[in-house]
């Protein structure tokens, strides 16, 4: 049973519109603020806590409110609500109709995401994380993965936002390490060692793994299904260069990925800023002497992250697109943009047709 129901009014300010998803510790609902429009509300599942315990749970919101950046999800409010089963902490953040990077990736079906789009999104992730990594002491996210990166359209184009800082932690100022946590498939070798170390370089590994996934539709390492923190001998073999799968990846980009995924933490980019600098210096274009694969189609069917919960659906997408156009005609530009972005994830070809309109709608221009 969900903590909130559609139509419920929270603190005379928020109307619950619909359930968006949940994790081990919290649910996320789309809500409508009586003055400020749509937001996402994260409600912690544990009820009956004391005020001090709730304040501790809201540490993520406090951290996010202090690390302000366009590529980190914005927090608007933090408070408590009574679900009838006790007090629950919650915070509200910006609603991103386009959803997660995982949904964006899935929406491309058997095609690779265009390389320019992939690099642009990864650079934005690096920009956001670089702010956290530059804190004193540095803040490490510890759970970078496509599910924790939100992607939506703004007036200037696609914008990525790093979200879910629930596992984020300040490193020890002396060792610059924190205890490992997060999703094992996106963790580096040192996270499985006896020390279970986490660091800015570990976040870099997760960014590199995410970029490799977007470029090749596969994870760089064949890890066991029962992967856990006690797993051993996970990184014995070298991963195949992304250029062997994606014809648009050149050797320079292979080198950037290889450094981000170096088995030795000290040989990786030390933080997100260093990786961003490398990506800023990268130029697209094929190597004259390299052998390239011929297809821009993926043979992996976007299955690297497990069960596909949704797949491209042209009919449903076109109905949503028409709904968005109808909303635009009556002047509801924000709602129209929201619906169209959801349609993009069901049929990516709609992006080519309507992306520019969505950017204009976000600016309040009806076209």
Secondary structure, DSSP 8 states (H G I E B T S, - for coil): --SS-TT-EETTTEEEEEEEEE-SSEEEEEEEETTTEEEEEEEES--S--HHHHHHHTHHHHHHHHS--TTB--EEEEEEEE-SSSEEEEEEEE--TT-BHHHHHHTTTTB---HHHHHHHHHHHHHHHHHHHTSSS-EE-S--SGGGEEEEEETTEEEEEE---TT-EE--TTT--EE--S-GGG--GGGGSSS-EE-HHHHHHHHHHHHHHHHHSS-SS---TT--TT--S---S----GGGT-TT--HHHHHHHHHHT-SSGGGS-SSHHHHHHHHHH------TTS---S--B-SSTT-TTS--S----HHHHHHHHHHHHHHHHTT-HHHHHHHHHHHHTT-THHHHHHHHHHHHHHTT---
